[in-house]
Amino acid sequence: MDITADLRGRLREQSLRFWLGVADRVPEASLHLYDRNVVTGKLRGTDSTAERFNIRDLKTPVGIYPEAQVRSGDVRYLTMEL
């Protein structure tokens, strides 16, 4: 196995372990969006390609959504306490 494939595998495993930990804890998270809005909610996890974040009780400037998916491409960064 070449070193690049080995590193890719390790990074993928670390990423999966991280998201499993997030799913176990369901932390309160702040998502800072490119349009300069900040939305908050309970981060439940992500899809298999990390293209969407699954959020419970998403609080936005226009209201609260009990369940939502936020596209990762719309998020500059997110913060949470684990």
mmCIF file of the N, C-alpha and C atoms, coordinates in Angstrom:
data_MODEL
# 
_entry.id   MODEL 
# 
loop_
_atom_site.group_PDB 
_atom_site.id 
_atom_site.type_symbol 
_atom_site.label_atom_id 
_atom_site.label_alt_id 
_atom_site.label_comp_id 
_atom_site.label_asym_id 
_atom_site.label_entity_id 
_atom_site.label_seq_id 
_atom_site.pdbx_PDB_ins_code 
_atom_site.Cartn_x 
_atom_site.Cartn_y 
_atom_site.Cartn_z 
_atom_site.occupancy 
_atom_site.B_iso_or_equiv 
_atom_site.pdbx_formal_charge 
_atom_site.auth_seq_id 
_atom_site.auth_comp_id 
_atom_site.auth_asym_id 
_atom_site.auth_atom_id 
_atom_site.pdbx_PDB_model_num 
ATOM 1   N N  . MET A 1 1  ? 0.857   -1.182 0.000  1.00 0.00 ? 1  MET A N  1 
ATOM 2   C CA . MET A 1 1  ? 0.000   0.000  0.000  1.00 0.00 ? 1  MET A CA 1 
ATOM 3   C C  . MET A 1 1  ? 0.894   1.234  0.000  1.00 0.00 ? 1  MET A C  1 
ATOM 4   N N  . ASP A 1 2  ? 0.579   2.191  -0.858 1.00 0.00 ? 2  ASP A N  1 
ATOM 5   C CA . ASP A 1 2  ? 1.417   3.386  -0.871 1.00 0.00 ? 2  ASP A CA 1 
ATOM 6   C C  . ASP A 1 2  ? 1.069   4.293  0.300  1.00 0.00 ? 2  ASP A C  1 
ATOM 7   N N  . ILE A 1 3  ? 1.983   5.180  0.628  1.00 0.00 ? 3  ILE A N  1 
ATOM 8   C CA . ILE A 1 3  ? 1.853   6.015  1.823  1.00 0.00 ? 3  ILE A CA 1 
ATOM 9   C C  . ILE A 1 3  ? 0.657   6.971  1.729  1.00 0.00 ? 3  ILE A C  1 
ATOM 10  N N  . THR A 1 4  ? 0.356   7.456  0.532  1.00 0.00 ? 4  THR A N  1 
ATOM 11  C CA . THR A 1 4  ? -0.773  8.365  0.357  1.00 0.00 ? 4  THR A CA 1 
ATOM 12  C C  . THR A 1 4  ? -2.091  7.673  0.683  1.00 0.00 ? 4  THR A C  1 
ATOM 13  N N  . ALA A 1 5  ? -2.272  6.471  0.202  1.00 0.00 ? 5  ALA A N  1 
ATOM 14  C CA . ALA A 1 5  ? -3.499  5.720  0.484  1.00 0.00 ? 5  ALA A CA 1 
ATOM 15  C C  . ALA A 1 5  ? -3.615  5.421  1.973  1.00 0.00 ? 5  ALA A C  1 
ATOM 16  N N  . ASP A 1 6  ? -2.495  5.116  2.619  1.00 0.00 ? 6  ASP A N  1 
ATOM 17  C CA . ASP A 1 6  ? -2.492  4.842  4.052  1.00 0.00 ? 6  ASP A CA 1 
ATOM 18  C C  . ASP A 1 6  ? -2.906  6.095  4.830  1.00 0.00 ? 6  ASP A C  1 
ATOM 19  N N  . LEU A 1 7  ? -2.344  7.239  4.470  1.00 0.00 ? 7  LEU A N  1 
ATOM 20  C CA . LEU A 1 7  ? -2.703  8.487  5.143  1.00 0.00 ? 7  LEU A CA 1 
ATOM 21  C C  . LEU A 1 7  ? -4.169  8.839  4.916  1.00 0.00 ? 7  LEU A C  1 
ATOM 22  N N  . ARG A 1 8  ? -4.643  8.655  3.702  1.00 0.00 ? 8  ARG A N  1 
ATOM 23  C CA . ARG A 1 8  ? -6.041  8.921  3.393  1.00 0.00 ? 8  ARG A CA 1 
ATOM 24  C C  . ARG A 1 8  ? -6.956  8.051  4.257  1.00 0.00 ? 8  ARG A C  1 
ATOM 25  N N  . GLY A 1 9  ? -6.587  6.787  4.403  1.00 0.00 ? 9  GLY A N  1 
ATOM 26  C CA . GLY A 1 9  ? -7.372  5.874  5.230  1.00 0.00 ? 9  GLY A CA 1 
ATOM 27  C C  . GLY A 1 9  ? -7.395  6.297  6.687  1.00 0.00 ? 9  GLY A C  1 
ATOM 28  N N  . ARG A 1 10 ? -6.248  6.729  7.198  1.00 0.00 ? 10 ARG A N  1 
ATOM 29  C CA . ARG A 1 10 ? -6.185  7.182  8.597  1.00 0.00 ? 10 ARG A CA 1 
ATOM 30  C C  . ARG A 1 10 ? -7.021  8.438  8.814  1.00 0.00 ? 10 ARG A C  1 
ATOM 31  N N  . LEU A 1 11 ? -6.930  9.377  7.877  1.00 0.00 ? 11 LEU A N  1 
ATOM 32  C CA . LEU A 1 11 ? -7.723  10.602 7.992  1.00 0.00 ? 11 LEU A CA 1 
ATOM 33  C C  . LEU A 1 11 ? -9.215  10.301 7.938  1.00 0.00 ? 11 LEU A C  1 
ATOM 34  N N  . ARG A 1 12 ? -9.609  9.396  7.074  1.00 0.00 ? 12 ARG A N  1 
ATOM 35  C CA . ARG A 1 12 ? -11.023 9.014  6.975  1.00 0.00 ? 12 ARG A CA 1 
ATOM 36  C C  . ARG A 1 12 ? -11.495 8.385  8.284  1.00 0.00 ? 12 ARG A C  1 
ATOM 37  N N  . GLU A 1 13 ? -10.671 7.517  8.857  1.00 0.00 ? 13 GLU A N  1 
ATOM 38  C CA . GLU A 1 13 ? -11.030 6.883  10.128 1.00 0.00 ? 13 GLU A CA 1 
ATOM 39  C C  . GLU A 1 13 ? -11.167 7.926  11.237 1.00 0.00 ? 13 GLU A C  1 
ATOM 40  N N  . GLN A 1 14 ? -10.236 8.878  11.306 1.00 0.00 ? 14 GLN A N  1 
ATOM 41  C CA . GLN A 1 14 ? -10.316 9.935  12.317 1.00 0.00 ? 14 GLN A CA 1 
ATOM 42  C C  . GLN A 1 14 ? -11.578 10.774 12.135 1.00 0.00 ? 14 GLN A C  1 
ATOM 43  N N  . SER A 1 15 ? -11.907 11.068 10.892 1.00 0.00 ? 15 SER A N  1 
ATOM 44  C CA . SER A 1 15 ? -13.113 11.843 10.604 1.00 0.00 ? 15 SER A CA 1 
ATOM 45  C C  . SER A 1 15 ? -14.362 11.087 11.059 1.00 0.00 ? 15 SER A C  1 
ATOM 46  N N  . LEU A 1 16 ? -14.429 9.802  10.757 1.00 0.00 ? 16 LEU A N  1 
ATOM 47  C CA . LEU A 1 16 ? -15.583 9.000  11.171 1.00 0.00 ? 16 LEU A CA 1 
ATOM 48  C C  . LEU A 1 16 ? -15.698 8.930  12.688 1.00 0.00 ? 16 LEU A C  1 
ATOM 49  N N  . ARG A 1 17 ? -14.581 8.766  13.377 1.00 0.00 ? 17 ARG A N  1 
ATOM 50  C CA . ARG A 1 17 ? -14.600 8.733  14.846 1.00 0.00 ? 17 ARG A CA 1 
ATOM 51  C C  . ARG A 1 17 ? -15.085 10.066 15.421 1.00 0.00 ? 17 ARG A C  1 
ATOM 52  N N  . PHE A 1 18 ? -14.626 11.170 14.812 1.00 0.00 ? 18 PHE A N  1 
ATOM 53  C CA . PHE A 1 18 ? -15.062 12.494 15.255 1.00 0.00 ? 18 PHE A CA 1 
ATOM 54  C C  . PHE A 1 18 ? -16.577 12.626 15.129 1.00 0.00 ? 18 PHE A C  1 
ATOM 55  N N  . TRP A 1 19 ? -17.128 12.289 13.949 1.00 0.00 ? 19 TRP A N  1 
ATOM 56  C CA . TRP A 1 19 ? -18.566 12.453 13.734 1.00 0.00 ? 19 TRP A CA 1 
ATOM 57  C C  . TRP A 1 19 ? -19.387 11.485 14.577 1.00 0.00 ? 19 TRP A C  1 
ATOM 58  N N  . LEU A 1 20 ? -18.855 10.309 14.885 1.00 0.00 ? 20 LEU A N  1 
ATOM 59  C CA . LEU A 1 20 ? -19.543 9.403  15.814 1.00 0.00 ? 20 LEU A CA 1 
ATOM 60  C C  . LEU A 1 20 ? -19.623 10.030 17.202 1.00 0.00 ? 20 LEU A C  1 
ATOM 61  N N  . GLY A 1 21 ? -18.534 10.679 17.624 1.00 0.00 ? 21 GLY A N  1 
ATOM 62  C CA . GLY A 1 21 ? -18.525 11.374 18.910 1.00 0.00 ? 21 GLY A CA 1 
ATOM 63  C C  . GLY A 1 21 ? -19.528 12.514 18.949 1.00 0.00 ? 21 GLY A C  1 
ATOM 64  N N  . VAL A 1 22 ? -19.621 13.255 17.861 1.00 0.00 ? 22 VAL A N  1 
ATOM 65  C CA . VAL A 1 22 ? -20.596 14.344 17.772 1.00 0.00 ? 22 VAL A CA 1 
ATOM 66  C C  . VAL A 1 22 ? -22.013 13.783 17.876 1.00 0.00 ? 22 VAL A C  1 
ATOM 67  N N  . ALA A 1 23 ? -22.290 12.719 17.159 1.00 0.00 ? 23 ALA A N  1 
ATOM 68  C CA . ALA A 1 23 ? -23.630 12.121 17.172 1.00 0.00 ? 23 ALA A CA 1 
ATOM 69  C C  . ALA A 1 23 ? -23.999 11.610 18.565 1.00 0.00 ? 23 ALA A C  1 
ATOM 70  N N  . ASP A 1 24 ? -23.018 11.126 19.318 1.00 0.00 ? 24 ASP A N  1 
ATOM 71  C CA . ASP A 1 24 ? -23.276 10.642 20.679 1.00 0.00 ? 24 ASP A CA 1 
ATOM 72  C C  . ASP A 1 24 ? -23.618 11.785 21.632 1.00 0.00 ? 24 ASP A C  1 
ATOM 73  N N  . ARG A 1 25 ? -22.994 12.941 21.442 1.00 0.00 ? 25 ARG A N  1 
ATOM 74  C CA . ARG A 1 25 ? -23.148 14.057 22.380 1.00 0.00 ? 25 ARG A CA 1 
ATOM 75  C C  . ARG A 1 25 ? -24.242 15.054 21.975 1.00 0.00 ? 25 ARG A C  1 
ATOM 76  N N  . VAL A 1 26 ? -24.509 15.214 20.697 1.00 0.00 ? 26 VAL A N  1 
ATOM 77  C CA . VAL A 1 26 ? -25.464 16.188 20.151 1.00 0.00 ? 26 VAL A CA 1 
ATOM 78  C C  . VAL A 1 26 ? -25.215 17.569 20.775 1.00 0.00 ? 26 VAL A C  1 
ATOM 79  N N  . PRO A 1 27 ? -24.053 18.169 20.499 1.00 0.00 ? 27 PRO A N  1 
ATOM 80  C CA . PRO A 1 27 ? -23.711 19.455 21.118 1.00 0.00 ? 27 PRO A CA 1 
ATOM 81  C C  . PRO A 1 27 ? -24.463 20.627 20.491 1.00 0.00 ? 27 PRO A C  1 
ATOM 82  N N  . GLU A 1 28 ? -24.602 21.686 21.265 1.00 0.00 ? 28 GLU A N  1 
ATOM 83  C CA . GLU A 1 28 ? -25.118 22.951 20.742 1.00 0.00 ? 28 GLU A CA 1 
ATOM 84  C C  . GLU A 1 28 ? -24.017 23.540 19.863 1.00 0.00 ? 28 GLU A C  1 
ATOM 85  N N  . ALA A 1 29 ? -24.375 23.962 18.660 1.00 0.00 ? 29 ALA A N  1 
ATOM 86  C CA . ALA A 1 29 ? -23.384 24.469 17.710 1.00 0.00 ? 29 ALA A CA 1 
ATOM 87  C C  . ALA A 1 29 ? -23.839 25.798 17.128 1.00 0.00 ? 29 ALA A C  1 
ATOM 88  N N  . SER A 1 30 ? -22.864 26.627 16.791 1.00 0.00 ? 30 SER A N  1 
ATOM 89  C CA . SER A 1 30 ? -23.108 27.872 16.065 1.00 0.00 ? 30 SER A CA 1 
ATOM 90  C C  . SER A 1 30 ? -22.502 27.718 14.686 1.00 0.00 ? 30 SER A C  1 
ATOM 91  N N  . LEU A 1 31 ? -23.304 27.939 13.662 1.00 0.00 ? 31 LEU A N  1 
ATOM 92  C CA . LEU A 1 31 ? -22.836 27.855 12.284 1.00 0.00 ? 31 LEU A CA 1 
ATOM 93  C C  . LEU A 1 31 ? -22.746 29.269 11.730 1.00 0.00 ? 31 LEU A C  1 
ATOM 94  N N  . HIS A 1 32 ? -21.561 29.671 11.343 1.00 0.00 ? 32 HIS A N  1 
ATOM 95  C CA . HIS A 1 32 ? -21.307 31.003 10.810 1.00 0.00 ? 32 HIS A CA 1 
ATOM 96  C C  . HIS A 1 32 ? -21.353 30.891 9.289  1.00 0.00 ? 32 HIS A C  1 
ATOM 97  N N  . LEU A 1 33 ? -22.349 31.548 8.702  1.00 0.00 ? 33 LEU A N  1 
ATOM 98  C CA . LEU A 1 33 ? -22.619 31.395 7.279  1.00 0.00 ? 33 LEU A CA 1 
ATOM 99  C C  . LEU A 1 33 ? -21.918 32.476 6.452  1.00 0.00 ? 33 LEU A C  1 
ATOM 100 N N  . TYR A 1 34 ? -21.792 32.222 5.163  1.00 0.00 ? 34 TYR A N  1 
ATOM 101 C CA . TYR A 1 34 ? -21.146 33.176 4.264  1.00 0.00 ? 34 TYR A CA 1 
ATOM 102 C C  . TYR A 1 34 ? -21.924 34.473 4.125  1.00 0.00 ? 34 TYR A C  1 
ATOM 103 N N  . ASP A 1 35 ? -23.230 34.448 4.362  1.00 0.00 ? 35 ASP A N  1 
ATOM 104 C CA . ASP A 1 35 ? -24.010 35.686 4.263  1.00 0.00 ? 35 ASP A CA 1 
ATOM 105 C C  . ASP A 1 35 ? -23.954 36.499 5.558  1.00 0.00 ? 35 ASP A C  1 
ATOM 106 N N  . ARG A 1 36 ? -23.016 36.151 6.418  1.00 0.00 ? 36 ARG A N  1 
ATOM 107 C CA . ARG A 1 36 ? -22.742 36.823 7.696  1.00 0.00 ? 36 ARG A CA 1 
ATOM 108 C C  . ARG A 1 36 ? -23.800 36.573 8.770  1.00 0.00 ? 36 ARG A C  1 
ATOM 109 N N  . ASN A 1 37 ? -24.705 35.657 8.538  1.00 0.00 ? 37 ASN A N  1 
ATOM 110 C CA . ASN A 1 37 ? -25.651 35.241 9.569  1.00 0.00 ? 37 ASN A CA 1 
ATOM 111 C C  . ASN A 1 37 ? -25.024 34.145 10.412 1.00 0.00 ? 37 ASN A C  1 
ATOM 112 N N  . VAL A 1 38 ? -25.491 34.054 11.649 1.00 0.00 ? 38 VAL A N  1 
ATOM 113 C CA . VAL A 1 38 ? -25.101 32.955 12.532 1.00 0.00 ? 38 VAL A CA 1 
ATOM 114 C C  . VAL A 1 38 ? -26.384 32.245 12.938 1.00 0.00 ? 38 VAL A C  1 
ATOM 115 N N  . VAL A 1 39 ? -26.413 30.940 12.744 1.00 0.00 ? 39 VAL A N  1 
ATOM 116 C CA . VAL A 1 39 ? -27.554 30.131 13.161 1.00 0.00 ? 39 VAL A CA 1 
ATOM 117 C C  . VAL A 1 39 ? -27.058 29.139 14.204 1.00 0.00 ? 39 VAL A C  1 
ATOM 118 N N  . THR A 1 40 ? -27.945 28.731 15.096 1.00 0.00 ? 40 THR A N  1 
ATOM 119 C CA . THR A 1 40 ? -27.550 27.806 16.159 1.00 0.00 ? 40 THR A CA 1 
ATOM 120 C C  . THR A 1 40 ? -28.535 26.649 16.232 1.00 0.00 ? 40 THR A C  1 
ATOM 121 N N  . GLY A 1 41 ? -28.065 25.574 16.821 1.00 0.00 ? 41 GLY A N  1 
ATOM 122 C CA . GLY A 1 41 ? -28.911 24.406 17.019 1.00 0.00 ? 41 GLY A CA 1 
ATOM 123 C C  . GLY A 1 41 ? -28.086 23.247 17.533 1.00 0.00 ? 41 GLY A C  1 
ATOM 124 N N  . LYS A 1 42 ? -28.738 22.121 17.713 1.00 0.00 ? 42 LYS A N  1 
ATOM 125 C CA . LYS A 1 42 ? -28.061 20.913 18.192 1.00 0.00 ? 42 LYS A CA 1 
ATOM 126 C C  . LYS A 1 42 ? -27.538 20.140 16.983 1.00 0.00 ? 42 LYS A C  1 
ATOM 127 N N  . LEU A 1 43 ? -26.238 19.995 16.914 1.00 0.00 ? 43 LEU A N  1 
ATOM 128 C CA . LEU A 1 43 ? -25.596 19.311 15.792 1.00 0.00 ? 43 LEU A CA 1 
ATOM 129 C C  . LEU A 1 43 ? -25.709 17.808 15.992 1.00 0.00 ? 43 LEU A C  1 
ATOM 130 N N  . ARG A 1 44 ? -26.449 17.157 15.117 1.00 0.00 ? 44 ARG A N  1 
ATOM 131 C CA . ARG A 1 44 ? -26.678 15.717 15.230 1.00 0.00 ? 44 ARG A CA 1 
ATOM 132 C C  . ARG A 1 44 ? -25.697 14.908 14.413 1.00 0.00 ? 44 ARG A C  1 
ATOM 133 N N  . GLY A 1 45 ? -25.015 15.539 13.467 1.00 0.00 ? 45 GLY A N  1 
ATOM 134 C CA . GLY A 1 45 ? -24.062 14.814 12.634 1.00 0.00 ? 45 GLY A CA 1 
ATOM 135 C C  . GLY A 1 45 ? -24.043 15.364 11.227 1.00 0.00 ? 45 GLY A C  1 
ATOM 136 N N  . THR A 1 46 ? -23.510 14.557 10.319 1.00 0.00 ? 46 THR A N  1 
ATOM 137 C CA . THR A 1 46 ? -23.395 14.942 8.923  1.00 0.00 ? 46 THR A CA 1 
ATOM 138 C C  . THR A 1 46 ? -23.736 13.746 8.050  1.00 0.00 ? 46 THR A C  1 
ATOM 139 N N  . ASP A 1 47 ? -23.907 13.993 6.768  1.00 0.00 ? 47 ASP A N  1 
ATOM 140 C CA . ASP A 1 47 ? -24.131 12.869 5.861  1.00 0.00 ? 47 ASP A CA 1 
ATOM 141 C C  . ASP A 1 47 ? -22.788 12.205 5.545  1.00 0.00 ? 47 ASP A C  1 
ATOM 142 N N  . SER A 1 48 ? -22.800 11.148 4.775  1.00 0.00 ? 48 SER A N  1 
ATOM 143 C CA . SER A 1 48 ? -21.584 10.352 4.552  1.00 0.00 ? 48 SER A CA 1 
ATOM 144 C C  . SER A 1 48 ? -20.498 11.099 3.793  1.00 0.00 ? 48 SER A C  1 
ATOM 145 N N  . THR A 1 49 ? -20.857 12.147 3.082  1.00 0.00 ? 49 THR A N  1 
ATOM 146 C CA . THR A 1 49 ? -19.856 12.909 2.331  1.00 0.00 ? 49 THR A CA 1 
ATOM 147 C C  . THR A 1 49 ? -19.563 14.262 2.971  1.00 0.00 ? 49 THR A C  1 
ATOM 148 N N  . ALA A 1 50 ? -20.110 14.521 4.148  1.00 0.00 ? 50 ALA A N  1 
ATOM 149 C CA . ALA A 1 50 ? -19.938 15.783 4.882  1.00 0.00 ? 50 ALA A CA 1 
ATOM 150 C C  . ALA A 1 50 ? -20.399 16.984 4.059  1.00 0.00 ? 50 ALA A C  1 
ATOM 151 N N  . GLU A 1 51 ? -21.425 16.780 3.234  1.00 0.00 ? 51 GLU A N  1 
ATOM 152 C CA . GLU A 1 51 ? -21.973 17.885 2.442  1.00 0.00 ? 51 GLU A CA 1 
ATOM 153 C C  . GLU A 1 51 ? -23.148 18.566 3.128  1.00 0.00 ? 51 GLU A C  1 
ATOM 154 N N  . ARG A 1 52 ? -23.733 17.914 4.125  1.00 0.00 ? 52 ARG A N  1 
ATOM 155 C CA . ARG A 1 52 ? -24.869 18.486 4.848  1.00 0.00 ? 52 ARG A CA 1 
ATOM 156 C C  . ARG A 1 52 ? -24.726 18.190 6.340  1.00 0.00 ? 52 ARG A C  1 
ATOM 157 N N  . PHE A 1 53 ? -25.027 19.219 7.152  1.00 0.00 ? 53 PHE A N  1 
ATOM 158 C CA . PHE A 1 53 ? -25.061 19.053 8.597  1.00 0.00 ? 53 PHE A CA 1 
ATOM 159 C C  . PHE A 1 53 ? -26.512 18.856 9.017  1.00 0.00 ? 53 PHE A C  1 
ATOM 160 N N  . ASN A 1 54 ? -26.750 17.896 9.876  1.00 0.00 ? 54 ASN A N  1 
ATOM 161 C CA . ASN A 1 54 ? -28.088 17.639 10.409 1.00 0.00 ? 54 ASN A CA 1 
ATOM 162 C C  . ASN A 1 54 ? -28.222 18.381 11.736 1.00 0.00 ? 54 ASN A C  1 
ATOM 163 N N  . ILE A 1 55 ? -29.197 19.287 11.798 1.00 0.00 ? 55 ILE A N  1 
ATOM 164 C CA . ILE A 1 55 ? -29.360 20.163 12.956 1.00 0.00 ? 55 ILE A CA 1 
ATOM 165 C C  . ILE A 1 55 ? -30.759 19.998 13.530 1.00 0.00 ? 55 ILE A C  1 
ATOM 166 N N  . ARG A 1 56 ? -30.845 19.911 14.848 1.00 0.00 ? 56 ARG A N  1 
ATOM 167 C CA . ARG A 1 56 ? -32.131 19.878 15.555 1.00 0.00 ? 56 ARG A CA 1 
ATOM 168 C C  . ARG A 1 56 ? -32.342 21.252 16.195 1.00 0.00 ? 56 ARG A C  1 
ATOM 169 N N  . ASP A 1 57 ? -33.584 21.728 16.196 1.00 0.00 ? 57 ASP A N  1 
ATOM 170 C CA . ASP A 1 57 ? -33.945 23.028 16.792 1.00 0.00 ? 57 ASP A CA 1 
ATOM 171 C C  . ASP A 1 57 ? -33.081 24.160 16.229 1.00 0.00 ? 57 ASP A C  1 
ATOM 172 N N  . LEU A 1 58 ? -33.028 24.250 14.915 1.00 0.00 ? 58 LEU A N  1 
ATOM 173 C CA . LEU A 1 58 ? -32.220 25.275 14.244 1.00 0.00 ? 58 LEU A CA 1 
ATOM 174 C C  . LEU A 1 58 ? -32.860 26.647 14.433 1.00 0.00 ? 58 LEU A C  1 
ATOM 175 N N  . LYS A 1 59 ? -32.117 27.554 15.074 1.00 0.00 ? 59 LYS A N  1 
ATOM 176 C CA . LYS A 1 59 ? -32.591 28.921 15.308 1.00 0.00 ? 59 LYS A CA 1 
ATOM 177 C C  . LYS A 1 59 ? -31.967 29.831 14.256 1.00 0.00 ? 59 LYS A C  1 
ATOM 178 N N  . THR A 1 60 ? -32.821 30.465 13.460 1.00 0.00 ? 60 THR A N  1 
ATOM 179 C CA . THR A 1 60 ? -32.379 31.348 12.380 1.00 0.00 ? 60 THR A CA 1 
ATOM 180 C C  . THR A 1 60 ? -33.020 32.719 12.573 1.00 0.00 ? 60 THR A C  1 
ATOM 181 N N  . PRO A 1 61 ? -32.570 33.722 11.814 1.00 0.00 ? 61 PRO A N  1 
ATOM 182 C CA . PRO A 1 61 ? -33.202 35.042 11.917 1.00 0.00 ? 61 PRO A CA 1 
ATOM 183 C C  . PRO A 1 61 ? -34.694 35.039 11.554 1.00 0.00 ? 61 PRO A C  1 
ATOM 184 N N  . VAL A 1 62 ? -35.157 34.054 10.795 1.00 0.00 ? 62 VAL A N  1 
ATOM 185 C CA . VAL A 1 62 ? -36.571 34.036 10.392 1.00 0.00 ? 62 VAL A CA 1 
ATOM 186 C C  . VAL A 1 62 ? -37.418 33.023 11.154 1.00 0.00 ? 62 VAL A C  1 
ATOM 187 N N  . GLY A 1 63 ? -36.831 32.308 12.096 1.00 0.00 ? 63 GLY A N  1 
ATOM 188 C CA . GLY A 1 63 ? -37.621 31.362 12.870 1.00 0.00 ? 63 GLY A CA 1 
ATOM 189 C C  . GLY A 1 63 ? -36.824 30.153 13.328 1.00 0.00 ? 63 GLY A C  1 
ATOM 190 N N  . ILE A 1 64 ? -37.535 29.239 13.969 1.00 0.00 ? 64 ILE A N  1 
ATOM 191 C CA . ILE A 1 64 ? -36.932 28.015 14.501 1.00 0.00 ? 64 ILE A CA 1 
ATOM 192 C C  . ILE A 1 64 ? -37.488 26.830 13.724 1.00 0.00 ? 64 ILE A C  1 
ATOM 193 N N  . TYR A 1 65 ? -36.587 25.953 13.312 1.00 0.00 ? 65 TYR A N  1 
ATOM 194 C CA . TYR A 1 65 ? -36.965 24.748 12.579 1.00 0.00 ? 65 TYR A CA 1 
ATOM 195 C C  . TYR A 1 65 ? -36.649 23.539 13.446 1.00 0.00 ? 65 TYR A C  1 
ATOM 196 N N  . PRO A 1 66 ? -37.619 22.639 13.679 1.00 0.00 ? 66 PRO A N  1 
ATOM 197 C CA . PRO A 1 66 ? -37.381 21.477 14.544 1.00 0.00 ? 66 PRO A CA 1 
ATOM 198 C C  . PRO A 1 66 ? -36.290 20.553 14.014 1.00 0.00 ? 66 PRO A C  1 
ATOM 199 N N  . GLU A 1 67 ? -36.217 20.374 12.712 1.00 0.00 ? 67 GLU A N  1 
ATOM 200 C CA . GLU A 1 67 ? -35.193 19.538 12.073 1.00 0.00 ? 67 GLU A CA 1 
ATOM 201 C C  . GLU A 1 67 ? -34.774 20.236 10.786 1.00 0.00 ? 67 GLU A C  1 
ATOM 202 N N  . ALA A 1 68 ? -33.475 20.261 10.504 1.00 0.00 ? 68 ALA A N  1 
ATOM 203 C CA . ALA A 1 68 ? -33.013 20.907 9.272  1.00 0.00 ? 68 ALA A CA 1 
ATOM 204 C C  . ALA A 1 68 ? -31.692 20.301 8.828  1.00 0.00 ? 68 ALA A C  1 
ATOM 205 N N  . GLN A 1 69 ? -31.425 20.464 7.553  1.00 0.00 ? 69 GLN A N  1 
ATOM 206 C CA . GLN A 1 69 ? -30.117 20.133 6.999  1.00 0.00 ? 69 GLN A CA 1 
ATOM 207 C C  . GLN A 1 69 ? -29.536 21.421 6.437  1.00 0.00 ? 69 GLN A C  1 
ATOM 208 N N  . VAL A 1 70 ? -28.289 21.696 6.789  1.00 0.00 ? 70 VAL A N  1 
ATOM 209 C CA . VAL A 1 70 ? -27.599 22.888 6.310  1.00 0.00 ? 70 VAL A CA 1 
ATOM 210 C C  . VAL A 1 70 ? -26.471 22.428 5.404  1.00 0.00 ? 70 VAL A C  1 
ATOM 211 N N  . ARG A 1 71 ? -26.406 22.991 4.212  1.00 0.00 ? 71 ARG A N  1 
ATOM 212 C CA . ARG A 1 71 ? -25.340 22.614 3.275  1.00 0.00 ? 71 ARG A CA 1 
ATOM 213 C C  . ARG A 1 71 ? -23.994 23.101 3.805  1.00 0.00 ? 71 ARG A C  1 
ATOM 214 N N  . SER A 1 72 ? -23.018 22.230 3.820  1.00 0.00 ? 72 SER A N  1 
ATOM 215 C CA . SER A 1 72 ? -21.697 22.608 4.329  1.00 0.00 ? 72 SER A CA 1 
ATOM 216 C C  . SER A 1 72 ? -21.075 23.715 3.491  1.00 0.00 ? 72 SER A C  1 
ATOM 217 N N  . GLY A 1 73 ? -21.424 23.803 2.211  1.00 0.00 ? 73 GLY A N  1 
ATOM 218 C CA . GLY A 1 73 ? -20.906 24.858 1.353  1.00 0.00 ? 73 GLY A CA 1 
ATOM 219 C C  . GLY A 1 73 ? -21.393 26.247 1.740  1.00 0.00 ? 73 GLY A C  1 
ATOM 220 N N  . ASP A 1 74 ? -22.465 26.332 2.535  1.00 0.00 ? 74 ASP A N  1 
ATOM 221 C CA . ASP A 1 74 ? -22.982 27.619 3.008  1.00 0.00 ? 74 ASP A CA 1 
ATOM 222 C C  . ASP A 1 74 ? -22.341 28.050 4.328  1.00 0.00 ? 74 ASP A C  1 
ATOM 223 N N  . VAL A 1 75 ? -21.541 27.174 4.924  1.00 0.00 ? 75 VAL A N  1 
ATOM 224 C CA . VAL A 1 75 ? -20.975 27.415 6.253  1.00 0.00 ? 75 VAL A CA 1 
ATOM 225 C C  . VAL A 1 75 ? -19.505 27.801 6.138  1.00 0.00 ? 75 VAL A C  1 
ATOM 226 N N  . ARG A 1 76 ? -19.164 28.991 6.663  1.00 0.00 ? 76 ARG A N  1 
ATOM 227 C CA . ARG A 1 76 ? -17.751 29.396 6.713  1.00 0.00 ? 76 ARG A CA 1 
ATOM 228 C C  . ARG A 1 76 ? -17.025 28.563 7.759  1.00 0.00 ? 76 ARG A C  1 
ATOM 229 N N  . TYR A 1 77 ? -17.626 28.499 8.957  1.00 0.00 ? 77 TYR A N  1 
ATOM 230 C CA . TYR A 1 77 ? -17.074 27.656 10.020 1.00 0.00 ? 77 TYR A CA 1 
ATOM 231 C C  . TYR A 1 77 ? -18.156 27.418 11.056 1.00 0.00 ? 77 TYR A C  1 
ATOM 232 N N  . LEU A 1 78 ? -17.929 26.415 11.889 1.00 0.00 ? 78 LEU A N  1 
ATOM 233 C CA . LEU A 1 78 ? -18.862 26.156 12.976 1.00 0.00 ? 78 LEU A CA 1 
ATOM 234 C C  . LEU A 1 78 ? -18.086 25.988 14.265 1.00 0.00 ? 78 LEU A C  1 
ATOM 235 N N  . THR A 1 79 ? -18.752 26.327 15.359 1.00 0.00 ? 79 THR A N  1 
ATOM 236 C CA . THR A 1 79 ? -18.145 26.172 16.677 1.00 0.00 ? 79 THR A CA 1 
ATOM 237 C C  . THR A 1 79 ? -19.081 25.337 17.542 1.00 0.00 ? 79 THR A C  1 
ATOM 238 N N  . MET A 1 80 ? -18.469 24.561 18.442 1.00 0.00 ? 80 MET A N  1 
ATOM 239 C CA . MET A 1 80 ? -19.241 23.737 19.371 1.00 0.00 ? 80 MET A CA 1 
ATOM 240 C C  . MET A 1 80 ? -18.326 23.317 20.505 1.00 0.00 ? 80 MET A C  1 
ATOM 241 N N  . GLU A 1 81 ? -18.933 22.949 21.612 1.00 0.00 ? 81 GLU A N  1 
ATOM 242 C CA . GLU A 1 81 ? -18.180 22.402 22.735 1.00 0.00 ? 81 GLU A CA 1 
ATOM 243 C C  . GLU A 1 81 ? -18.494 20.928 22.838 1.00 0.00 ? 81 GLU A C  1 
ATOM 244 N N  . LEU A 1 82 ? -17.438 20.113 22.901 1.00 0.00 ? 82 LEU A N  1 
ATOM 245 C CA . LEU A 1 82 ? -17.645 18.666 23.030 1.00 0.00 ? 82 LEU A CA 1 
ATOM 246 C C  . LEU A 1 82 ? -17.386 18.204 24.435 1.00 0.00 ? 82 LEU A C  1 
# 
